[in-house]
Every structure is written in structure tokens, then in C-alpha cells.
Amino acid sequence: MVEKAYLVNDLKTLSNIPDNANVIYIGSEYCLKAFPSYYYEIIKKCEKKYKIGILTPPLLESDRKRFMQIFSKTIEIIGDSFDIIVNDWGVLNYLQEYKSEKINIVLGRLLSYQKRGNQKLYGLFEKSLLSYVPVLNTLNINFLKKLGVKRIEIDIPPWGVKFNPNVDMSISVYLPFTVQSYTINCPFMFSGTSWNRKCKRECLESYLTYTGGDSFSGFTQCGKIYYSEIKAQDNIINFADRIVYIRW
């Protein structure tokens, strides 16, 4: 069975969760400040009916204390086991030290090291070279399994993916938006002269859209992350046992 996971950003979305949902993702993959306002309430309302996945972003050093607080309280309020989707190697290291049977470690798609982009190639590169998924080679899989990773999440870039479909690991893919790039500086934090503007969480409501140039389709910046929309590919279900919908 292919699991269907849906990212929930606020309380009002809960009444619209599709009937085929198996897993609910809560959190943010690009910024700790973008976690839902009613994060704990969403967990409490969902955990009785769905498996929970806590989606976590790359962390700045200044985020560490806040992350620890969120993580500790999350452990307290979730009764059953849950997935924690890790997009930061430091967080993965922390989970090695924490060691809890309640936690299923999932390696997030920002750590897949896929060749990303949305630009025209002009015949300079073979698509087969760009479709490789480094994190899914045998050596990396064996290393990650020793660290307790139970699942790996990947993207479907414009040129597709290519790897051994018999890889010994559960795999998730994201639809309908693939990550193009990630930046440490949020555009909403720029004051005009420096990156010191106070965060007002504008990224939850406002997006920047880019078109033209060498890009063969438009892409969107949401806070620290750039997305582009992709079309579902028929071969996804041949290797993925979970599809994650971040907007639906």
C-alpha cells in the first residue's frame, strides 16, 4: 500500500483532510519559525486517527534551544510512536544520543543531495547524470540504517530520478512541489541594508514567484525555500511507499 501523507499548517485545515490520509505531517521543512501557531493542538487532534510525522528544518545555532523545547514537549504529548523528518545533520546526531523507541527517524528530502534546478540545460548535461540520487546508493543506505534511519524522502526533479528500485529502505516522494534550492537568508528578514528585520511569519501567507530567463517553468520562493510544481509520474508508485502532499 502507498501511504498518503498531508502537511497540515493550521487548525482550520483539519476539517478538509482527504479521506485517503494515512499520515499527517506537522511542522516546517524550511524554518523553525514557520511551525503552525497551534502546533501542539494540531497534534492532539490528529494523533488518535492518524500516524504523525513531525517535519523539521535545517537549524541555525540560535534555533537549537527552541528546537529542543519543541521536541521535548512533542515527545510528551504524542502517545504512540511517530516519525520525525530530519533535514539537519546536527538533529540526526542529537537523535542518536536521545534514543527513544517512540521515534522513527526519517531523512528529509533536503539531505538527498539530488541535482536540483529548473533551468534549461541546452544540451550541456546528460539527464541521466542529473537524475542520480546519491543518498540511495548502497554505502549510504547501510550507513544511515546504522544511525537508525527507517525512511528516506526524495524529490522528483524535472529530469526524473534513477537508482536501484530494490534499495533496502522505505522511500517517500513529495507532490506536487519539488525543492529547487534552499537559502539560509529569508527574504522577509531583509531590512534593506541587512538581514536583521524581525520575523513576522509573512512566508505563511506571501510567496515570491519567478518566471522567465533560463527557467523553463516558473518557481516560487516560500521563505527560505524555492519550489517548482511537477507533474505526477507513473513510476512513482514503483519505488515509493509514501507520497507526501505539502499543498493540496
N, C-alpha and C positions, 0 to 999 in steps of 0.2 A: 504494500500500500504506500502511496505517495502522500506524506503528511502535508497539510496546508497550514501555514503559519501566517498570522496577520499582525502587523505592527499597530498598536493602539496608542494614540498620542494624547487622548483626553477622555474624560468620563462620558461625554455625550456620544462618543463613537461606539460605546459598548452596546447600545441598542441596535446597532447596524452591523454587527459582526456576522459574516456569512455563515450559513448553516453547515458548510463543509469544514469549518475551522477545527483543527486539532490542537494547535499550539497558538498561544498569544505571546507576542514579543512586546516588551515594555522597556523603555529607556531611550537611548540615542547612540548611534554608531559614530557620531562626529563631534559631540561636545557634551560634557557633563552638565553644563548649564541648560541644555536643551531637554533634559528629562521632564516628563509631564508634571504639571503643577500638583496633580493629585495622584502621584506615582504609587504611594502605598495603598490608597483607596482602590485604585485600579487592580492592584494585585489581589486584594481581599475579595473583590467582586468576581475575579476571574479564576482564582485557583481551585475552587470547588468543581468547576466544569471543564477547565482546560489545563493542559500542561503549560507551564510558564517558562518563557525564555527571557532572561534579563540581558538586554543589548547594551554593551558598554563601549565607550570610545577610547581613542588614544588619550593619554593623560599628560598634562603639564605637571611639573613638580608641585606647583601650587594647588593642583587638583587632588593630590594624594590624600590629604586629611578628609576632605569631603567625600571622596570615593569610599574610604574606609567606613565612614559613618553610614553611608547609604547601604553598603554591602552588609555591614553588621546587622542593621535593622531588617534588611531583606531576609537574611538567614532566620531571624527571629519570627517573622510573621508568616513565612511560607512553611506549611506543614509538611508537604511531600518534597520529593527531590525535584530539582529544577535545573534548566540549562542556564549557564552563564556564557554569553558570547563575547569573546575576548578579542579586542583589536589593539592590544598593547602588550609587548613582551614583558614589561615590568609587572603587569597584572597577572600574567600567566605564571611568572616566577612567584608572586605572592600566593597564588592558589596552591603551589607546591608546598609551601610552608604551612598553609592553613589546614589543608587536608580534611575534607568533610565528605562523607558518603552521600550527603544530600545534593552535592554539586556535580553536574555533568558538564565538563569543560568542552566548549565549542570554540574552535579557532575561527575568528571572524574573517570576512572577505577582504578587509584592508591588509591582512597579513598573507594573502595568497601569492603575492609577488607576480601577478599576471601583468603582461604588457597591456597597458590601457591607452586610451586615447580616442579621439573622434575625428581625427584629421585624415585628409586624403593621402594615400600612400604614393601615388604617382609611379607605381611600379618599382619603387626603390627597395621594397621588402617583400619577401615571400610571406603570405598569410600563414603558412604552416609554422614559420618561425615565431610568429606573434601569438599563436593560439596555444602555445605550451603553458601548462600550469605547474610552475616549479614546486609548489608546496606538496603536490601529489606524486612526486617521484618516490621510489621505494625507500631510499635512505631517510628522507624527511618524514615519511609516514611512520617508519619504525621509531625514529627519534621522538616524534610527537606522541605516539602511543605510550612510550615510557614516561612521558610527562603527564599522562592521564587524559589526553585529548580523545574524546569519543566521537567527534564530528568535525568536519571541515566545511566551511562555507566559501563558495566561489562565485564569481561573476560570469556572465556571458558577454564578452566584448563583441564589437561589430564583426570581428573575423572569426568568432566561434571559439571553441575550446578543443584541445586534443590531448588525450592522456590514456593510459591503460584503464579501460572501463571496469576491469576486475580488481581495482585497487581495494585493499582491505581497510576500508574506512567508510562510515556513513557520510554522505555528501548533501549539502543544501545548495540551491541556487536562488538568486533573487530576481523577482519580476515586479513591475515592468521596467525598473530603472537600474542601470548598471553604473557603478562608480567610474568616473573618468580620472579624477585626481583628488588629492586631499591637501589642504594647506593649514599650517598652524595658526595663521592670522585670519580672523573672521573680518569680513569687510565692514560689518556693523560696529566694530570696535575702533575703526579709524576715525580720528577726530579732525583730520585734515592736515595735520602735521606729524602725528604719532599714533601708536596703537594703544591709547590709554583711555578711550571712551568707555564709560560704564555699560556693561551688558544689560540690555532691556529686552532680550529674548525676541528681537524682531525677526529672527530667522524662522520662527514658528509660523509666521504669517506672511512674510515677504520674501520673494525669491528674485534672483537676477537671472535673466535669460540672455544667452549669447547666440548669434547666428552669423552666417557669412564667413568670409575668409577661407581658410583651408579646411574648415569643418564641413563634413558632408551632411550633417544634420545639426539642429540646434541642441544646446545643452544648458542645464540650469545649475546655478550655484545656490545652495541652501546652507547658509552659514559657512562652515569650513570645508564643505564638500561639493564636488561637481558631479552632477548626474546627467545621463542621457537615457532616453527611452529606447527600449529594444522590443523587437517582436519575439513572441514565444517561439522557440524552436522545437520541432517534433522530437529531436533526440534527447531532450532534457530528461524525460522520464526514463530513459535507458540507463542513466547512471545516477540520478538524484533521487533520494527517498524523502526529500522535503523541499517544498517550494515556499519561499518567503516573500510575501507581498508587503512592500513598505508603504504603498499608497493604493487604495482600492475603492 
